[in-house]
Amino acid sequence: MNFNDLIGTIGVGIILIAYFLNMFSFIANNGKLFYLLNIIGASIACFASYLIDYIPFVLLEATWAIVSVIGLIKNYKINP
């Protein structure tokens, strides 16, 4: 496994952990931890996609991260 694969695996792994924790009700899908895990995971996966020059996934992961940032901001406005 090379560096790019390792970085991508970590990023996608964090996103999948967030999804798993949400699906089994360990964390709320509108909670700060869910958003933070998605922001971190998507940002890392976006970077890995950039490293391998695969623009479709750069766009996908960047969008995922941005939407999660927006969700986190909205969450902070509702629950300061």
C-alpha distances in whole Angstrom, upper triangle without the diagonal:
4,7,8,6,6,10,11,10,12,15,15,15,18,20,20,21,24,25,25,27,29,29,31,33,31,31,33,32,34,34,32,29,28,28,27,24,24,24,21,19,20,20,17,15,18,17,13,15,17,14,14,17,18,21,22,19,20,24,23,21,24,27,25,25,29,30,29,30,34,34,33,36,38,38,39,42,43,42,42
4,6,5,6,9,10,11,12,15,16,16,19,20,21,22,25,26,26,28,30,31,32,34,33,32,34,33,35,34,32,29,28,28,26,24,23,23,21,18,19,19,15,14,16,14,11,13,15,11,11,15,16,19,21,18,19,22,22,20,22,25,24,24,27,29,28,29,33,33,33,35,38,37,38,41,42,41,41
4,5,5,6,9,10,11,12,14,15,17,19,20,21,23,25,25,27,29,30,31,33,31,31,32,31,32,32,30,27,26,26,24,21,21,21,18,16,17,16,12,12,14,12,9,12,13,9,10,14,15,18,20,17,17,21,21,18,20,23,22,21,25,27,26,27,30,30,30,32,35,34,35,38,40,39,38
4,5,5,6,9,10,11,12,14,16,17,18,20,22,23,24,26,27,28,30,32,30,29,31,29,31,30,28,26,25,24,22,20,19,19,16,14,14,14,10,10,11,9,6,8,9,7,7,11,12,15,16,14,13,17,17,15,17,20,19,19,22,24,23,24,28,28,28,30,33,33,33,36,38,37,37
4,6,5,6,9,10,10,12,14,15,16,18,20,21,22,24,25,26,28,30,28,28,30,28,30,29,28,25,24,24,22,19,19,19,17,14,14,15,11,10,12,11,7,9,12,10,9,13,13,16,17,14,15,18,17,15,18,21,19,19,23,24,23,25,28,28,28,31,33,33,34,37,38,37,37
4,5,5,6,9,10,10,12,14,15,16,19,20,20,22,24,25,27,28,26,26,28,27,29,28,26,23,22,22,20,18,18,18,15,13,14,14,10,10,13,11,9,11,14,12,12,15,16,18,19,16,16,20,19,16,19,21,20,19,23,24,23,24,28,28,27,30,32,31,32,35,36,35,36
4,5,5,6,9,10,11,13,14,15,17,19,20,21,23,24,26,27,26,25,26,25,26,25,23,21,20,20,18,15,15,15,12,10,11,10,7,7,10,8,6,9,11,9,11,14,14,16,17,14,13,17,16,13,15,18,17,16,19,21,20,21,24,24,24,26,29,28,29,32,33,33,33
4,5,5,6,8,10,11,12,14,16,17,18,20,21,22,24,26,25,24,25,23,25,24,23,21,19,19,17,15,14,14,12,9,9,10,7,5,8,8,5,7,10,9,10,13,12,14,14,11,11,14,13,11,13,16,15,14,18,19,18,20,23,23,23,26,28,27,29,32,33,32,33
4,5,5,6,9,10,10,12,14,15,16,18,20,20,22,24,22,22,24,22,24,24,23,20,18,19,17,14,14,15,13,9,11,12,9,8,11,11,9,11,14,13,13,16,15,17,17,14,15,17,16,13,16,18,16,16,20,21,19,21,24,24,24,27,29,28,29,32,33,32,33
4,6,5,6,9,10,10,12,14,15,16,18,20,21,22,21,20,22,21,23,22,20,17,16,17,15,12,12,13,10,7,10,11,7,8,11,11,10,12,15,14,15,18,17,19,19,15,15,18,16,13,16,18,16,15,19,20,18,19,23,22,21,25,27,26,27,30,31,30,30
4,5,5,7,9,10,11,13,14,16,17,19,20,21,20,19,20,19,20,19,18,15,14,14,12,9,9,10,7,4,6,7,5,5,8,9,8,10,13,13,14,16,15,16,16,12,12,15,13,10,12,14,12,11,15,16,14,16,19,19,18,21,23,23,24,27,28,27,28
4,5,5,6,9,10,11,12,14,15,16,18,20,19,18,19,17,20,19,19,16,14,14,14,10,9,11,10,6,7,10,8,6,10,11,10,11,14,15,15,17,15,16,15,12,13,15,12,10,13,14,12,12,16,16,15,17,20,19,19,22,24,23,25,28,28,28,29
4,5,5,6,9,10,10,12,14,15,16,18,17,16,18,17,20,19,18,15,13,15,14,10,10,12,11,7,10,12,10,9,13,14,13,14,17,18,18,20,19,20,19,15,16,18,16,13,16,18,14,15,18,19,16,19,22,20,20,24,25,24,25,29,29,28,29
4,5,5,6,9,10,11,12,14,16,16,15,14,16,15,17,16,15,11,10,11,10,6,7,9,7,5,8,10,9,9,13,14,13,15,18,18,19,21,20,21,20,16,17,18,16,13,15,16,13,12,16,16,13,16,19,17,17,20,22,20,22,25,25,24,25
4,5,5,6,9,10,11,12,15,15,15,13,14,12,15,14,14,11,9,10,10,6,5,8,8,5,7,10,10,9,12,14,14,15,17,19,19,21,19,19,18,14,15,16,13,10,13,14,10,10,14,13,11,14,17,15,15,19,20,19,21,24,24,23,24
4,5,5,6,8,10,10,12,14,13,13,14,13,16,16,16,13,11,13,13,9,9,12,12,9,10,14,13,12,15,17,16,17,20,21,21,23,20,21,19,16,18,18,15,13,16,17,13,14,17,17,14,17,20,18,18,22,23,21,23,26,26,25,27
4,5,5,6,8,10,11,12,11,11,13,12,15,14,14,11,9,12,12,8,9,12,12,9,12,15,14,14,17,19,18,19,22,23,23,25,24,24,23,19,20,21,18,16,18,19,15,15,19,18,15,18,20,18,18,21,22,20,22,25,25,24,25
4,6,5,6,9,10,11,9,8,10,9,11,11,11,8,6,8,9,6,7,10,10,9,11,14,14,14,17,19,19,20,22,24,24,26,24,24,22,19,20,20,17,15,17,17,13,13,16,15,12,15,17,14,14,18,19,17,19,22,21,20,22
4,6,5,6,9,10,10,9,10,9,12,12,14,11,8,11,12,9,9,13,13,11,12,16,16,15,18,20,20,20,23,25,25,26,24,24,22,19,20,20,17,15,18,17,13,14,17,15,13,16,18,15,16,20,20,18,21,23,22,22,24
4,5,5,6,9,8,9,11,11,14,14,15,13,10,13,14,11,12,16,16,13,15,19,18,17,20,23,22,23,26,27,27,29,26,27,25,21,23,23,20,18,21,21,17,18,21,19,17,20,21,19,19,23,23,21,23,26,25,24,26
4,6,5,6,5,6,8,9,12,11,13,10,8,12,13,10,12,15,15,14,16,19,19,19,22,24,24,25,27,29,29,31,29,29,27,24,25,25,22,20,22,21,18,18,21,19,16,19,20,17,17,21,21,18,21,24,22,21,23
4,5,5,6,5,6,6,9,10,12,10,7,11,13,11,11,15,16,15,16,19,20,20,22,24,24,25,28,29,30,31,29,28,26,23,24,24,21,19,21,20,16,17,19,17,14,17,18,15,15,19,19,16,19,22,20,19,21
4,6,8,8,9,9,12,13,16,14,11,14,16,14,14,18,19,17,18,22,22,21,23,26,26,26,29,31,31,32,29,29,27,24,26,25,22,21,23,22,18,19,22,19,17,20,21,18,19,22,22,19,22,25,23,22,25
4,6,8,10,11,14,14,17,14,13,16,18,16,16,20,21,19,21,24,24,23,26,29,28,29,32,33,33,35,32,32,30,27,29,29,25,24,26,25,21,22,25,22,20,23,24,20,21,24,24,21,24,26,24,23,26
4,5,6,9,12,11,14,13,11,15,16,15,16,19,20,19,21,24,25,24,27,29,29,30,33,34,35,36,34,33,31,28,29,29,26,24,26,25,21,22,24,21,19,21,22,18,19,22,21,18,21,23,21,19,22
4,7,10,12,11,13,10,10,14,15,13,15,18,18,18,20,23,23,23,26,28,28,29,32,33,34,35,33,33,31,28,29,29,26,24,26,25,21,21,24,22,18,21,22,19,18,21,21,18,20,23,21,19,21
4,7,9,7,9,7,7,10,12,11,12,15,16,16,18,20,21,22,24,26,26,28,30,31,32,33,32,31,29,26,27,27,24,22,23,22,18,18,20,18,15,17,18,15,14,18,17,14,16,19,17,16,18
4,5,5,8,8,7,10,12,12,13,15,17,17,18,21,22,22,24,27,27,28,30,32,33,34,32,31,29,26,27,26,23,21,22,21,18,18,19,16,14,16,16,13,12,16,15,12,14,17,15,13,16
4,6,9,9,6,8,11,11,11,13,16,15,16,19,20,20,22,24,25,25,28,30,31,31,29,28,26,23,24,23,20,18,19,18,14,15,16,13,11,14,14,10,11,14,13,11,14,16,15,14,17
4,7,9,7,7,11,12,11,13,16,16,17,19,21,21,22,25,26,27,28,31,32,32,30,29,27,24,24,23,20,19,19,17,15,15,15,12,10,12,11,8,8,11,10,7,11,12,11,11,14
4,6,5,7,9,10,11,13,15,16,17,18,20,21,22,25,26,27,29,31,32,32,31,30,28,25,25,24,22,20,20,19,16,15,16,14,11,12,13,9,8,11,10,7,10,12,11,10,12
4,5,5,6,9,10,10,12,14,15,16,18,20,21,22,24,25,27,29,30,31,30,28,27,24,24,23,21,19,19,18,15,14,14,13,10,10,11,9,6,9,10,7,8,12,11,10,11
4,5,5,6,8,10,10,12,14,15,16,18,19,21,22,24,25,27,29,30,28,28,27,23,23,23,21,18,19,18,15,14,15,14,11,12,14,11,9,12,14,11,12,15,15,13,14
4,6,5,6,9,10,11,12,14,16,16,18,20,21,22,24,26,27,28,26,25,24,21,21,21,18,16,17,16,12,12,14,12,9,11,13,10,9,13,13,11,13,16,16,14,16
4,6,5,6,9,10,10,12,14,15,16,18,20,21,22,24,26,26,24,23,22,19,19,18,16,14,14,13,10,9,10,9,5,7,9,7,6,9,11,9,11,14,14,14,15
4,5,5,6,8,10,11,12,14,15,17,18,20,21,23,25,25,24,23,23,20,19,19,17,14,14,14,12,9,11,11,8,8,11,10,7,11,13,11,12,15,16,15,15
4,5,5,6,8,10,11,12,14,15,16,18,20,21,23,24,23,22,21,18,18,18,16,13,14,15,11,10,13,13,9,11,14,12,11,14,16,14,16,19,19,18,19
4,6,5,6,8,10,10,12,14,15,16,18,20,21,22,20,19,18,15,15,15,13,10,11,11,8,7,10,9,6,9,12,10,10,13,15,14,16,19,19,19,20
4,6,5,6,9,10,10,12,14,15,16,18,20,20,19,18,18,15,14,14,12,9,9,10,7,5,7,9,6,7,10,10,9,12,14,14,15,18,19,19,19
4,6,5,6,9,10,11,12,14,15,17,19,20,19,19,19,15,14,15,14,10,11,13,10,8,11,12,10,10,14,14,12,15,17,17,17,21,22,21,21
4,5,5,6,8,10,11,12,14,15,17,18,17,17,17,13,13,14,12,9,10,12,9,8,12,13,11,12,15,15,14,17,19,19,20,23,24,23,24
4,5,5,6,9,10,10,12,14,15,16,14,14,13,10,9,10,9,5,7,9,6,5,9,10,9,11,14,14,14,17,19,19,20,23,24,24,24
4,5,5,6,9,10,10,12,15,15,14,14,14,11,9,11,10,7,7,10,8,6,9,12,10,11,14,15,15,17,19,19,20,23,25,24,24
4,5,5,6,9,10,11,13,14,14,14,15,12,10,13,12,9,10,13,11,10,13,15,14,14,18,18,18,20,23,22,23,26,27,27,27
4,5,5,6,9,10,11,12,11,12,12,8,8,11,10,6,9,11,10,10,13,15,14,15,18,19,19,21,23,24,25,27,29,28,29
4,5,5,6,9,10,10,9,9,10,7,5,8,8,5,6,9,9,9,11,14,14,14,17,18,19,21,23,23,25,27,28,29,29
4,5,5,6,9,10,10,11,12,10,7,11,11,9,9,13,13,11,14,17,16,17,20,21,21,22,25,26,26,29,31,31,30
4,5,5,7,9,9,11,12,9,8,12,12,10,11,15,14,14,17,19,18,19,22,23,23,25,28,28,29,32,33,33,33
4,5,5,6,5,7,8,6,5,9,10,8,10,13,13,13,16,18,18,19,22,23,24,26,28,28,30,32,33,34,34
4,5,5,6,7,10,8,6,9,11,10,10,14,15,14,16,19,19,20,22,24,24,26,28,29,30,32,34,34,34
4,5,8,10,13,11,9,13,15,13,14,17,18,17,19,22,22,23,25,27,27,29,31,32,32,35,37,37,37
4,6,9,11,10,10,13,14,14,15,18,18,19,21,23,24,24,27,28,29,31,33,34,35,37,39,39,39
4,6,9,9,8,11,13,13,14,17,18,18,20,22,23,24,26,28,29,30,32,33,34,36,38,39,39
4,6,6,6,9,10,11,12,15,16,17,18,20,21,23,25,26,27,29,31,32,33,35,37,37,38
4,5,5,6,9,10,10,12,14,15,16,18,20,21,22,24,25,27,28,30,31,33,34,35,36
4,5,5,6,9,10,11,12,14,15,17,18,20,21,23,24,26,27,29,30,32,33,34,35
4,5,5,6,8,9,10,12,14,15,16,18,20,21,22,24,25,26,28,30,31,32,33
4,6,5,6,8,10,11,12,14,15,16,18,20,21,22,24,25,27,29,30,31,31
4,6,5,6,8,10,10,12,14,15,16,18,20,21,22,24,26,27,29,30,30
4,6,5,6,9,10,11,12,14,15,16,18,20,21,22,24,26,27,28,29
4,5,5,6,9,10,10,12,14,15,16,18,20,21,22,24,26,26,27
4,5,5,6,9,10,11,12,14,15,17,18,20,21,23,24,25,26
4,5,5,6,8,10,11,12,14,15,16,18,20,21,23,24,25
4,6,5,6,9,10,11,12,14,15,16,18,20,21,22,23
4,6,5,6,9,10,10,12,14,15,16,19,20,21,21
4,5,5,6,9,10,11,12,14,15,17,19,20,20
4,5,5,6,9,10,11,12,14,15,17,18,19
4,5,5,6,9,10,10,12,14,15,16,17
4,5,5,6,9,10,11,12,14,15,15
4,5,5,6,9,10,11,12,14,15
4,5,5,6,9,10,11,12,13
4,5,5,6,9,10,10,11
4,5,5,6,9,10,10
4,5,5,6,9,10
4,5,5,6,8
4,5,5,5
4,6,6
4,6
4
